[in-house]
Amino acid sequence: MIEGLDGAGKTTQARLLVQWAEAQGWRAYLTTEPSRGAIGRLLRRILLNRLHPDADGGSEAQVDEAILALLFAADRLDHVRMEVLPHLEAGDLVVSDRYLLSSLAYQGTAVGLDWLLAINARAPAPDLTVLLDAPPEVCAARIAARGGAAERYDRPAMLAQIRQRFLDAAELLCARGQRLVYIDATGTPEEVHRRVREAVEPVLRAR
């Protein structure tokens, strides 16, 4: 799983990792959270502040972090059932742009990590989580440069807080036995890809 702040380069690195794995002879599958399923599509609308009060029965302001956490947990189970497990059972390498660590980082302060872990208890642990870490100012500059619609958590003032929550939640997952590596996400996409590849290669050799 590839994790990190918006602007850390997750989507780019997930794509490059899949391309590299396929060049090494692996069948690789790229996926993402929120997923492509019905709950995932709803989450994307919430994150982009695109709920219509009349059609959807609410507004962005009414969707608090606890509700989001439950939606993400439901989407994760659906994602695992519909996409992740079938590809793993077929022998594919599955690379996901976001997974459980993102829920712990983005909703963790508002609702508490113990509750988040409880509602995600049926989400299987990945073989490896790669946390791309970059200073908030670097991520903010990348978000601004790429343009597009702003998401719920893209405000620069929030990035430093969320980065620290990523680090704290990653430490918690490591303490619970999950395998996680930190990658310096500054530099060119090619430089970061080399670091990611060096972290992933031992896991692939062990499969």
Secondary structure, DSSP 8 states (H G I E B T S, - for coil): -EEE-TTS-HHHHHHHHHHHHHHTT--EEEEESS-SSHHHHHHHHHHTT---HHHHSS-GGG--HHHHHHHHHHHHHHHIIIIIHHHHHTT-EEEEE--HHHHHHHHHHHH-HHHHHHHTTTS---S-EEEEE--HHHHHHHHHHH-S---TT--HHHHHHHHHHHHHHHHHHHHTT--EEEEE--S-HHHHHHHHHHHHHHHHHH-
